[in-house]
Amino acid sequence: MRWQDYPLMEEEVLIVREGGKILFDFHKTVFARVAARYLESLSPITVRERGERIVLELEAEKGEELRAWLLLNLGKGFFITELESLELR
């Protein structure tokens, strides 16, 4: 199963490591609440909509910073699922 096909709950943030990049798949409501205001400082490679979800693609260093921040803020109505992409192996 590709990570894009993974069934996600609204409050779930999917984090996928792909080579030197980290992808974050947020539901639009969670994205607006926890990540949108930091978008400029994250300097994303890409930001794209995928139905009701927003996918951020970040360089590994910025991705690790966002991941750490999300882990520190888990009590704010979302949870994290992490995957290592097998597509590039």
N, C-alpha and C positions, 0 to 999 in steps of 0.2 A: 504494500500500500504506500502510495506517495504521501508526503506530509500534507499536500494540498487536499487530499481526499479524507483526511482524518476528521471524524465528526467532532465538532467542538461545541461546548456549552457557551452561552452568552458571556458568562463571567470568567471564562477560561482564556488565558494568554498562552499561546503556543510559542515556544522558543526553539528554533531549529539552527543547528550549527552546520554550515556548508563551507568547507574549506576555510578561507580567511575571513568569512562573513558570518554574521548572525542575523537571522530573520526573526521578527516578532510579528505574530498574527494576533491582532486584537479585534474584539467586537467593537463596532463604532462607538457604542456608549462608554465602554471601558476606555477606549483610546481617548475620547474627548475628556473624560474625567481624570485620567492619570498620565497621559503622555503628550497630548497635543500642545500644551504650553511649552514643552521642552524641545519641540521639534527642531527649531533653528539651531540650538546648541548641540543637538545630536548629529547634525550634518549628515542626514541619511543619504545613502547611495541612491535608493529609490523609495518612493511611497506610492503604493497603489491600492485601489479598492478592489475587493474580491467579494462581490455580493454585499452582505451586511458587515464585512470585515475589512480591516485596514492592515496591510502588510508593510512593515518597515524593514528595509535591508540596510544594515550598518556594518562598517568595518569592525573587525573583532574587538579592538580596544574600546570603541564607543559602545559596542554591544555588551561587553562585559560590565561597563559602567551602568548601563540601563538595567541589565539583569540584576546587578547588586542592589540598585535602588528599588526595583520591583520586589526583591526578596525582603528588603527592610520594610516594605509597605504592604505586606500581604493581608493585613487586617482591614484593608480598605475596599472590600467587596469583590475581589478577584482572586484567582489561584493560577498557578503556573504548571504547565506540562512542558518538559524538555525532551527533545529528540535530537539524535545525531543523524544527519541525512546519510542514507546509504546510496543515494543516487550517484554520488561522485566516486564511489569506490570501485 
